[in-house]
Amino acid sequence: MRAHGQWHIELNGPLIRLVLLDAFNEEGIRQLRQALKRAINSGAEMPQLALTDIRDSAIAIPEAYQDIRELHSAMAAIGVRKAAYCCAAHCAYGEFVLEPLWQHVPGVQRGYFRDDKDALAWLQQD
């Protein structure tokens, strides 16, 4: 299967920032997980905060949801404690799709925001 979905990963101290583009299928999510693993392993510290920009993404097809759950499990396992999503005007849709994919890892706080500024402010609150 050909991978669908594009991403950009940036590590900055305890923050991992993802920009997701287009719609992801199963293979795209698997490749994203591998890229995240490589980025995290090359970083100086393990991320505790995640900021994901999905403003230009259709998120994922339902067939990729199990892979997304596994990605969320892996994020929790490395110590991510807060995950913020930038969704622009689509916050309700983003939350509707993504919240069920986080239910198995209730220890990670999640927030949905219109822009980076609000998302970063929330992530930095204790």
C-alpha positions in Angstrom: 0.0 0.0 0.0 1.3 3.5 -0.9 1.6 5.9 2.1 -0.6 8.9 2.2 0.0 11.9 4.4 2.9 14.3 4.9 4.5 15.7 8.1 7.1 17.9 9.6 8.6 17.1 13.0 10.4 19.6 15.2 11.9 18.9 18.7 12.5 21.8 21.0 13.4 20.7 24.5 10.4 19.1 26.1 8.1 20.1 23.1 7.6 18.0 20.0 5.8 19.8 17.3 4.1 18.1 14.4 2.6 19.6 11.3 0.3 17.1 9.5 -0.7 17.7 5.9 -3.3 15.8 3.7 -5.1 12.7 4.8 -3.3 9.8 6.4 -3.9 6.1 5.6 -2.5 3.2 7.6 0.9 3.1 5.9 1.2 6.9 6.3 0.6 6.6 10.0 3.1 3.8 10.3 5.8 5.9 8.5 5.0 8.9 10.7 5.5 6.7 13.8 8.9 5.6 12.5 9.9 9.2 11.7 8.8 10.2 15.2 10.8 7.4 16.8 13.9 8.4 14.9 13.4 12.1 15.8 12.8 11.4 19.5 15.8 9.0 19.7 18.1 11.7 18.2 16.9 14.4 20.6 18.6 15.5 23.8 15.5 15.0 26.0 12.3 13.1 25.9 9.3 15.2 25.0 6.6 15.8 27.6 4.4 18.1 25.5 3.1 17.6 22.0 1.7 20.3 19.6 0.1 18.9 16.5 -1.0 21.3 13.7 -3.9 19.6 11.8 -5.2 22.8 10.1 -4.2 21.5 6.7 -4.9 17.8 7.3 -8.0 15.7 6.8 -6.6 13.7 9.8 -6.9 10.1 8.8 -9.1 7.5 7.2 -11.0 5.2 9.7 -8.8 2.2 8.6 -5.8 4.1 10.2 -7.5 4.6 13.6 -5.9 1.6 15.3 -2.4 2.8 14.2 -3.3 6.3 15.6 -4.2 4.6 18.9 -0.9 2.9 19.0 0.9 6.2 18.3 -1.0 7.7 21.2 0.0 4.8 23.4 3.7 5.2 22.4 3.5 9.0 23.2 2.2 8.2 26.7 4.8 5.6 27.2 7.7 8.0 26.6 6.2 10.5 29.0 4.1 12.9 26.9 1.6 14.4 29.5 -0.2 17.0 27.4 -1.2 17.1 23.7 -2.5 20.2 22.0 -4.1 20.3 18.5 -4.3 23.4 16.3 -7.5 22.9 14.3 -8.4 26.5 13.2 -12.1 26.6 12.7 -12.4 22.8 12.8 -11.8 22.3 16.6 -15.2 20.5 17.1 -14.5 18.2 14.2 -10.9 17.5 15.4 -12.1 16.8 18.9 -14.9 14.6 17.7 -12.5 12.4 15.6 -9.5 12.4 17.9 -10.9 12.1 21.4 -12.1 8.5 21.0 -8.6 7.7 19.8 -7.1 8.9 23.1 -9.6 7.2 25.5 -7.3 4.3 26.3 -4.6 6.7 27.6 -6.5 9.0 30.0 -3.3 10.2 31.7 -2.5 12.5 28.7 -4.4 15.8 28.9 -5.7 17.0 25.5 -6.7 20.4 24.2 -8.0 21.7 20.9 -7.2 25.3 19.8 -7.7 27.6 16.9 -4.0 28.7 16.7 -0.5 28.0 17.9 -0.5 30.8 20.4 -3.4 29.5 22.5 -2.1 25.9 22.2 1.4 26.8 23.4 0.0 28.9 26.3 -2.1 25.9 27.4 0.8 23.5 27.1 3.0 25.7 29.3 0.4 25.9 32.1 1.1 23.5 35.0 
